């Protein structure tokens, strides 16, 4: 879905939309969207510059890295992103060796008076993903010898050293 920037004339506008699971972009096998994505934000307009401040809430279906069971990771991400026209982001000749400033990581560029909300959601979901997805901190995992899920049943294997 695309956000048409030409429709925003006020310096500050509230925007909210609930995306059903089928409407939300998937993470190429990294996650599945299980709960509809609730996007709420305030759009701040300053001529051709936009700032989106808001939250996205949803639930992602992941696989536990210890027991391999599916579970739902609740997502409640806050974001504060700035969007500039694509022409403002074209590199200048003297900028080739410039350092990335701390504020630069929150700046994105838009084209054709549109912001891609699918990309915004995908980015926020990837930022919410843990490095090692676990169904719970007490997950016992799978026995490496017999393959029993130790969360569901104990196994009689002796631990190897």
matplotlib code that plots the C-alpha trace (Angstrom):
import matplotlib.pyplot as plt

x = [0.0, 1.2, 0.6, -0.3, 1.5, -0.3, -3.5, -1.8, -2.1, -2.1, 1.2, 0.0, -2.4, -3.3, -3.4, -4.4, -5.1, -5.5, -3.9, -5.3, -2.8, -3.1, -2.4, 0.9, 4.2, 5.8, 9.3, 10.4, 10.2, 11.5, 8.1, 4.4, 1.9, -0.6, -2.4, -3.6, -1.1, -2.5, -0.6, -1.2, 0.9, 1.0, 2.3, 4.1, 4.5, 7.1, 6.9, 8.3, 9.7, 7.6, 8.1, 6.1, 5.8, 3.8, 3.4, 2.7, 1.1, 0.8, 1.8, 4.4, 4.5, 7.9, 9.6, 11.4, 15.1, 15.4, 12.2, 11.2, 7.6, 5.6, 4.8, 3.5, 5.8, 3.8, 5.0, 4.5, 7.1, 7.4, 9.0, 10.1, 11.0, 11.8, 11.1, 12.8, 12.2, 14.5, 16.3, 17.5, 19.3, 21.3, 25.0, 27.1, 30.7, 32.2, 30.0, 31.6, 33.7, 31.3, 30.4, 26.9, 25.5, 23.3, 20.2, 20.8, 19.6, 16.1, 15.9, 14.3, 13.6, 10.3, 9.5, 6.4, 4.8, 4.3, 5.6, 5.5, 3.7, 4.5, 8.2, 7.6, 5.8, 8.4, 11.2, 9.5, 8.8, 12.4, 13.5, 11.2, 12.7, 14.9, 18.3, 17.4, 13.6, 12.5, 9.0, 9.9, 12.9, 12.4, 12.3, 14.2, 14.6, 14.9, 17.0, 20.0, 20.0, 16.4, 14.7, 12.1, 10.7, 11.7, 9.0, 6.3, 7.9, 11.1, 13.5, 15.6, 18.8, 21.9, 23.7, 26.9, 30.1]
y = [0.0, 3.5, 6.6, 9.5, 12.5, 15.0, 14.5, 15.9, 19.7, 20.3, 20.6, 17.7, 14.8, 11.7, 8.4, 5.0, 1.8, -1.9, -4.2, -7.7, -10.6, -11.0, -7.3, -7.3, -8.1, -11.4, -11.7, -14.1, -17.1, -15.3, -14.7, -14.9, -12.1, -13.9, -10.8, -7.9, -5.0, -1.9, 1.1, 4.5, 7.6, 11.3, 12.7, 16.0, 18.0, 20.7, 21.7, 18.5, 16.9, 14.5, 13.0, 9.9, 9.3, 6.3, 2.7, -0.6, -3.5, -7.0, -10.6, -12.5, -16.3, -17.6, -21.0, -21.5, -22.1, -24.6, -26.7, -25.9, -25.3, -22.4, -19.4, -15.9, -13.0, -9.9, -6.7, -3.2, -1.0, 2.7, 4.6, 8.1, 8.3, 11.3, 11.2, 13.5, 13.7, 11.3, 14.3, 15.4, 12.1, 12.1, 11.9, 15.0, 14.7, 15.8, 13.6, 10.3, 10.0, 11.6, 9.9, 8.7, 11.0, 9.6, 11.3, 9.9, 6.4, 7.6, 9.4, 7.7, 9.0, 8.9, 9.1, 10.2, 11.8, 8.4, 6.5, 2.7, 1.6, -2.1, -1.3, 0.6, -2.4, -4.9, -2.8, -2.5, -6.3, -7.1, -4.7, -6.5, -10.0, -11.4, -12.7, -16.1, -16.7, -18.5, -19.6, -18.8, -18.2, -21.6, -23.6, -26.9, -27.6, -30.9, -33.8, -34.1, -37.9, -39.0, -35.9, -35.6, -32.2, -31.8, -29.2, -31.9, -35.0, -36.0, -38.3, -41.1, -40.3, -39.8, -36.5, -36.8, -35.1]
z = [0.0, -0.8, 1.2, -1.1, 0.3, -2.0, 0.1, 3.3, 3.4, 7.1, 9.1, 11.3, 10.4, 12.2, 10.2, 11.2, 9.3, 10.2, 7.7, 7.5, 7.4, 3.6, 3.0, 5.0, 3.3, 4.4, 5.6, 2.9, 5.3, 8.3, 9.8, 9.1, 10.1, 12.4, 13.9, 11.8, 11.8, 13.5, 12.2, 13.9, 13.3, 13.1, 9.8, 10.2, 7.0, 6.4, 2.7, 0.9, 4.1, 6.1, 9.6, 10.6, 14.3, 15.5, 16.4, 14.8, 16.7, 15.4, 16.1, 14.1, 13.7, 14.3, 15.0, 18.3, 17.7, 20.5, 20.3, 16.7, 17.8, 16.3, 18.5, 18.2, 18.9, 19.9, 18.1, 19.6, 17.9, 18.0, 15.1, 14.3, 10.6, 8.3, 4.6, 2.1, -1.6, -3.6, -5.2, -1.8, -1.4, -4.5, -3.6, -4.2, -5.5, -2.2, -0.1, -1.1, 2.0, 4.4, 7.7, 8.5, 11.1, 13.9, 12.6, 9.1, 10.0, 10.5, 7.1, 4.1, 0.7, -1.2, -4.9, -6.9, -3.8, -2.2, 0.8, 0.7, 3.8, 3.0, 3.3, 6.6, 8.1, 6.8, 8.3, 11.7, 11.8, 11.0, 13.8, 16.2, 15.4, 18.1, 17.1, 18.5, 18.5, 21.7, 22.6, 26.2, 28.4, 30.0, 26.7, 27.2, 23.5, 21.7, 23.0, 20.6, 21.0, 20.7, 19.3, 22.0, 22.7, 26.4, 26.9, 26.2, 27.7, 29.6, 27.8, 29.3, 27.5, 29.5, 28.9, 26.8, 27.9]

ax = plt.figure().add_subplot(projection="3d")
ax.plot(x, y, z, "-o")
ax.set_aspect("equal")
plt.show()
